[in-house]
Amino acid sequence: MRRILAACAALIAAAVAGCSTIPRFEAANDIHVFLVSIRDGDRATFDEHVDKAALKANLKARLMTEAGHSDKLAGVGAFLAGPLVDIAVDAAARPEVFRVVASEYGYDPQKPLPSTIAIAGLVKPLDGGRACVVARKGGPCMFIFKNEEGAWRLIDFQGHINLDKGRLRLTD
């Protein structure tokens, strides 16, 4: 009887642990589709996986916060938090731009993309139906995706925001 109870307890623990990873794999699957859209230049699929309104709002808030910590950026941050951030996000939120950034990280369109399982290892579930994606295991959050009506969409970038020669640059 003890063996049966121990086996049942182990199965229940495995099932509970498995349930907690399901959102990671769901997110990883959509993130894989997102990466394929970048590689293939598929604008329609890319747009399905980016919430531009949320991305703009989050970048504006980050710019204002970072500008408030730097005297030399205070005026620039306040200025950029308006329509220029909208323009910058619209210009940057294209598969071609993400492909260039990916190549700077060593990804090549001819190389195979990481599998959904490999991506799942880089996804950390967050509260509110969100998931953090790290560039390397144990690294800081770089991208935040949110489950919106059954699709995981990019809503935030957590890397550094640099103003380089009047341009908005996102780096890790």
C-alpha positions as a Markdown table, in Angstrom:
| # | Residue | x | y | z |
|---|---|---|---|---|
| 1 | Met | 0.0 | 0.0 | 0.0 |
| 2 | Arg | 2.9 | 2.4 | 0.8 |
| 3 | Arg | 4.4 | 1.8 | -2.6 |
| 4 | Ile | 1.1 | 2.6 | -4.3 |
| 5 | Leu | 0.8 | 5.8 | -2.3 |
| 6 | Ala | 4.4 | 6.7 | -3.0 |
| 7 | Ala | 3.9 | 6.1 | -6.7 |
| 8 | Cys | 0.7 | 8.1 | -6.7 |
| 9 | Ala | 2.4 | 11.0 | -4.8 |
| 10 | Ala | 5.2 | 10.9 | -7.4 |
| 11 | Leu | 2.8 | 11.0 | -10.3 |
| 12 | Ile | 0.9 | 13.9 | -8.8 |
| 13 | Ala | 4.1 | 15.8 | -8.1 |
| 14 | Ala | 5.2 | 15.2 | -11.7 |
| 15 | Ala | 1.8 | 16.3 | -13.1 |
| 16 | Val | 1.9 | 19.5 | -11.0 |
| 17 | Ala | 5.5 | 20.2 | -12.1 |
| 18 | Gly | 4.5 | 19.5 | -15.7 |
| 19 | Cys | 1.6 | 21.9 | -15.5 |
| 20 | Ser | 3.9 | 24.7 | -14.4 |
| 21 | Thr | 6.0 | 24.3 | -17.5 |
| 22 | Ile | 3.1 | 24.2 | -20.0 |
| 23 | Pro | 3.1 | 28.1 | -20.4 |
| 24 | Arg | 6.9 | 28.0 | -21.0 |
| 25 | Phe | 6.4 | 25.6 | -23.9 |
| 26 | Glu | 3.3 | 27.5 | -25.3 |
| 27 | Ala | 5.4 | 30.7 | -25.1 |
| 28 | Ala | 8.4 | 28.9 | -26.6 |
| 29 | Asn | 6.3 | 27.7 | -29.5 |
| 30 | Asp | 5.1 | 31.2 | -30.4 |
| 31 | Ile | 8.6 | 32.6 | -29.9 |
| 32 | His | 9.9 | 30.0 | -32.3 |
| 33 | Val | 7.2 | 31.1 | -34.8 |
| 34 | Phe | 8.3 | 34.7 | -34.2 |
| 35 | Leu | 11.9 | 33.8 | -34.9 |
| 36 | Val | 10.9 | 32.0 | -38.1 |
| 37 | Ser | 9.0 | 35.2 | -39.2 |
| 38 | Ile | 12.2 | 37.2 | -38.6 |
| 39 | Arg | 14.4 | 34.7 | -40.5 |
| 40 | Asp | 11.9 | 34.6 | -43.4 |
| 41 | Gly | 11.0 | 38.3 | -43.4 |
| 42 | Asp | 7.3 | 37.3 | -42.9 |
| 43 | Arg | 5.8 | 40.7 | -41.9 |
| 44 | Ala | 2.3 | 39.4 | -41.3 |
| 45 | Thr | 3.3 | 36.7 | -38.9 |
| 46 | Phe | 5.8 | 39.0 | -37.2 |
| 47 | Asp | 3.1 | 41.6 | -36.7 |
| 48 | Glu | 0.9 | 38.9 | -35.1 |
| 49 | His | 3.6 | 38.4 | -32.5 |
| 50 | Val | 4.3 | 42.0 | -31.6 |
| 51 | Asp | 2.0 | 44.2 | -29.5 |
| 52 | Lys | 3.2 | 47.6 | -30.8 |
| 53 | Ala | 1.0 | 49.6 | -28.5 |
| 54 | Ala | 2.3 | 47.9 | -25.4 |
| 55 | Leu | 5.9 | 48.0 | -26.7 |
| 56 | Lys | 5.6 | 51.7 | -27.4 |
| 57 | Ala | 4.1 | 52.4 | -23.9 |
| 58 | Asn | 6.8 | 50.3 | -22.2 |
| 59 | Leu | 9.6 | 52.0 | -24.1 |
| 60 | Lys | 8.2 | 55.4 | -23.4 |
| 61 | Ala | 8.0 | 54.7 | -19.7 |
| 62 | Arg | 11.6 | 53.3 | -19.7 |
| 63 | Leu | 12.9 | 56.4 | -21.6 |
| 64 | Met | 11.3 | 58.7 | -19.1 |
| 65 | Thr | 12.7 | 56.7 | -16.1 |
| 66 | Glu | 16.2 | 56.6 | -17.5 |
| 67 | Ala | 16.1 | 60.2 | -18.5 |
| 68 | Gly | 15.1 | 61.1 | -15.0 |
| 69 | His | 18.3 | 59.5 | -13.7 |
| 70 | Ser | 20.6 | 61.5 | -16.0 |
| 71 | Asp | 20.8 | 65.3 | -16.1 |
| 72 | Lys | 22.1 | 65.4 | -19.7 |
| 73 | Leu | 19.3 | 63.1 | -20.9 |
| 74 | Ala | 16.4 | 64.7 | -19.0 |
| 75 | Gly | 15.4 | 67.0 | -21.8 |
| 76 | Val | 16.1 | 64.5 | -24.5 |
| 77 | Gly | 14.1 | 61.8 | -22.7 |
| 78 | Ala | 11.1 | 64.1 | -22.3 |
| 79 | Phe | 11.3 | 65.0 | -26.0 |
| 80 | Leu | 11.7 | 61.4 | -27.2 |
| 81 | Ala | 8.9 | 60.1 | -25.0 |
| 82 | Gly | 6.5 | 61.6 | -27.4 |
| 83 | Pro | 5.9 | 60.9 | -31.1 |
| 84 | Leu | 9.6 | 60.1 | -31.8 |
| 85 | Val | 9.4 | 56.9 | -29.7 |
| 86 | Asp | 6.3 | 55.9 | -31.7 |
| 87 | Ile | 8.3 | 56.5 | -34.9 |
| 88 | Ala | 11.4 | 54.6 | -33.5 |
| 89 | Val | 9.3 | 51.6 | -32.5 |
| 90 | Asp | 7.4 | 51.5 | -35.8 |
| 91 | Ala | 10.8 | 51.7 | -37.6 |
| 92 | Ala | 12.4 | 49.1 | -35.4 |
| 93 | Ala | 9.5 | 46.7 | -35.2 |
| 94 | Arg | 10.1 | 45.0 | -38.5 |
| 95 | Pro | 11.5 | 41.5 | -39.2 |
| 96 | Glu | 14.4 | 43.0 | -41.2 |
| 97 | Val | 15.6 | 45.1 | -38.3 |
| 98 | Phe | 15.3 | 42.1 | -35.9 |
| 99 | Arg | 17.3 | 40.0 | -38.4 |
| 100 | Val | 20.1 | 42.5 | -38.3 |
| 101 | Val | 20.1 | 42.5 | -34.5 |
| 102 | Ala | 20.1 | 38.7 | -34.5 |
| 103 | Ser | 23.1 | 38.6 | -36.8 |
| 104 | Glu | 25.0 | 40.9 | -34.3 |
| 105 | Tyr | 24.4 | 38.1 | -31.8 |
| 106 | Gly | 25.9 | 35.5 | -34.1 |
| 107 | Tyr | 22.7 | 34.1 | -35.7 |
| 108 | Asp | 22.8 | 33.5 | -39.4 |
| 109 | Pro | 19.7 | 32.9 | -41.6 |
| 110 | Gln | 21.4 | 29.8 | -42.9 |
| 111 | Lys | 21.8 | 28.3 | -39.5 |
| 112 | Pro | 18.9 | 26.3 | -38.0 |
| 113 | Leu | 16.9 | 28.1 | -35.4 |
| 114 | Pro | 16.8 | 26.8 | -31.8 |
| 115 | Ser | 14.1 | 24.2 | -31.2 |
| 116 | Thr | 11.0 | 25.0 | -29.2 |
| 117 | Ile | 12.5 | 22.9 | -26.4 |
| 118 | Ala | 15.8 | 24.9 | -26.4 |
| 119 | Ile | 13.8 | 28.1 | -26.4 |
| 120 | Ala | 11.7 | 26.9 | -23.5 |
| 121 | Gly | 14.9 | 26.6 | -21.5 |
| 122 | Leu | 15.3 | 30.4 | -21.9 |
| 123 | Val | 11.7 | 31.3 | -21.0 |
| 124 | Lys | 10.9 | 32.3 | -17.4 |
| 125 | Pro | 7.1 | 32.4 | -16.6 |
| 126 | Leu | 6.1 | 35.7 | -15.0 |
| 127 | Asp | 2.8 | 36.8 | -13.4 |
| 128 | Gly | 0.0 | 38.3 | -15.4 |
| 129 | Gly | 0.3 | 35.8 | -18.4 |
| 130 | Arg | 3.7 | 37.1 | -19.2 |
| 131 | Ala | 7.0 | 35.4 | -20.0 |
| 132 | Cys | 10.6 | 36.6 | -19.9 |
| 133 | Val | 13.1 | 35.5 | -22.5 |
| 134 | Val | 16.8 | 35.6 | -21.6 |
| 135 | Ala | 19.6 | 35.6 | -24.2 |
| 136 | Arg | 21.6 | 33.0 | -22.2 |
| 137 | Lys | 20.7 | 30.7 | -19.4 |
| 138 | Gly | 20.7 | 32.5 | -16.1 |
| 139 | Gly | 21.0 | 35.9 | -17.8 |
| 140 | Pro | 18.7 | 38.9 | -17.3 |
| 141 | Cys | 15.4 | 39.2 | -19.0 |
| 142 | Met | 15.7 | 40.7 | -22.4 |
| 143 | Phe | 12.3 | 40.4 | -24.0 |
| 144 | Ile | 8.9 | 40.1 | -22.4 |
| 145 | Phe | 6.1 | 38.3 | -24.2 |
| 146 | Lys | 2.4 | 38.3 | -23.1 |
| 147 | Asn | -0.3 | 35.7 | -23.8 |
| 148 | Glu | -2.9 | 37.8 | -25.6 |
| 149 | Glu | -6.0 | 35.8 | -26.7 |
| 150 | Gly | -4.0 | 32.6 | -27.2 |
| 151 | Ala | -0.9 | 34.1 | -28.9 |
| 152 | Trp | 2.3 | 35.2 | -27.2 |
| 153 | Arg | 3.2 | 38.7 | -28.3 |
| 154 | Leu | 6.3 | 40.8 | -27.7 |
| 155 | Ile | 5.3 | 43.7 | -25.3 |
| 156 | Asp | 8.6 | 44.9 | -23.8 |
| 157 | Phe | 12.4 | 45.0 | -24.2 |
| 158 | Gln | 14.3 | 44.9 | -20.9 |
| 159 | Gly | 17.8 | 45.5 | -22.3 |
| 160 | His | 19.6 | 48.9 | -22.2 |
| 161 | Ile | 18.2 | 51.8 | -24.1 |
| 162 | Asn | 21.0 | 54.0 | -25.6 |
| 163 | Leu | 20.7 | 57.2 | -27.4 |
| 164 | Asp | 23.4 | 57.0 | -30.1 |
| 165 | Lys | 23.8 | 60.1 | -32.4 |
| 166 | Gly | 20.1 | 60.9 | -32.0 |
| 167 | Arg | 19.0 | 57.3 | -32.7 |
| 168 | Leu | 17.3 | 55.0 | -30.2 |
| 169 | Arg | 19.4 | 51.8 | -29.9 |
| 170 | Leu | 18.4 | 48.7 | -27.9 |
| 171 | Thr | 21.3 | 46.6 | -26.6 |
| 172 | Asp | 21.7 | 43.9 | -24.0 |
